[in-house]
């Protein structure tokens, strides 16, 4: 048997063929996911972006203007999903948010919560509320020890403070229209538990212990790339984790994987099928437009998707996407 560590990148495509899905193709571009840079105020063990305080990759104002031009021309792109790093660390973050909202787009901010405590960022909760930005916030557990283990000492306490600020502004409360969704990542080399059951546990624990409310919980599988991949190798768990993902392949999740309706834009304007492909430097297929400057909706909205071994992370168990479980 071929060792998992040397499996060819097309092995996922072979799995799709076994289940009658000859190729994975996009169906539309409903969401433009924009990675505005790798700069972050945290260094998390599971981070697939390998983000941190020393990263210098930052999306320029010029690239943001091109993105906004694309959004103006294509009303069918309904959602702008802003990610990083800590996206709020980009000096043009607020401009991208306000202009996108002015175009009538739904805007998502993938927030680590602790960025609100960074000098010069304390106004962000109110800014996000005023622009009715949906917040998708990382909180890998409702227990302090587990969160600090994955994300750094003191992160849990600062995250709770940020959540209280957001609740005070109406985030996570019924009738306000201000959506606050949390993200769970497993602490190690395992699949996430059942999303709906874990969401209820989060809601019970966070409200009973801290008085905190939120709308939904998204469970996201740790992807075997970058920092998490290095941890797997260091702990001798890579083969076991890949076996876990492959053995739990769920064909029902393929119908809903995010690359069917999402296009990812890198900090330098290059185009990818998803944020994970972006971090592996796997751009869209070579015969397609490669940068946001060359954007062609018709070509990209029906594109064949570039796949690799890491795609098993999106299709294992209940499936995983930027919007949580799939099946």
Phi, psi and omega in degrees: 000136179292128177303143181300327185295343180240020176299138178293155184294341183272006183296328178293320176300323178295322177297316178301318180297321179301328182262012175089003178260093189296328177206156178261122182233148171289155178245338182191176167235093177273327185234131170257111180267122187247113175269107187273007175145165184260002178290133181212152177274359179234164174227090186270144183297327186268001191297119179281346180275342186060037183282163178175177184293341184264357182286142185247358181286114183223131178293135182277162175299324180299314179295321178297321178297322178293319177300316180297324176297317177299317181295323178295321185281342188230086180297340179291343172278100191269336189233137173247114184255106187262124183224179181211221019041193168270107187302330182292347179283343176289129183297344181256010183303310184295326177295314179299319179297307186295321180290320179295318178295324178297337177272002179083014181277147167287132181243129176251137176243115178274097194253140177268003177074314183289346180297337179296338181268359176288142180305129179087001182245005185293342180278351188300318179305316180292320178301314181296320179294317181298328181262008177051048178276133175282127182260129174244106194249135178285126172206088190291355177193163174261010177249131185303315184301317182291320179295312182294330178296321183274327191241353177117150182300132177087354183294321182299313182298317179292327178294318178297319178299318179295319179296323177295319177299316181293318176300320181296334178272354179108354179296136178082001182255144181297140174086355182268338184076007180256103185275130176234109180245142181254156180239131176250129169243138175301153180288337184211212187275069179211162178279154176295152173287181180301126188298314184294319180293318180293323178302316180294321178296317177301312183298317180296314184290313183293325179283314184292326184267329187229356180072022185261137178242153174207172185271299184222158174247133176251127174265128183233128179290139175292125183273137182282065178218158176049235190297319179292323177298317178300320177296319179300315179296316183298328181264004180066030185249004186299308183300318181294320182291317178296322177298319179300314181295314183293316181294336181257018177306129182242106183299335180291339180282338184298326181301332190243010181299147192294335181293349177286337184225007185231146172234135183257135178246124179283168183301334180262008177092359178286154187252141182219159177288332178199171181293329180290316175300323179301316182288343176263006181057045177246086182290173175303163186308146190300336182270009179252164174305135187260343181226162180297334177296328182265013190311129178226105186301312185299319181290319186279332183287345179237023188288147167291141184267136176281126184240166178202184181303325184296341181297338175300336178294330180276342188244008179274142176061234179281001182083163183211138176209179177295346176254019175093204184296152185250334187223000000 
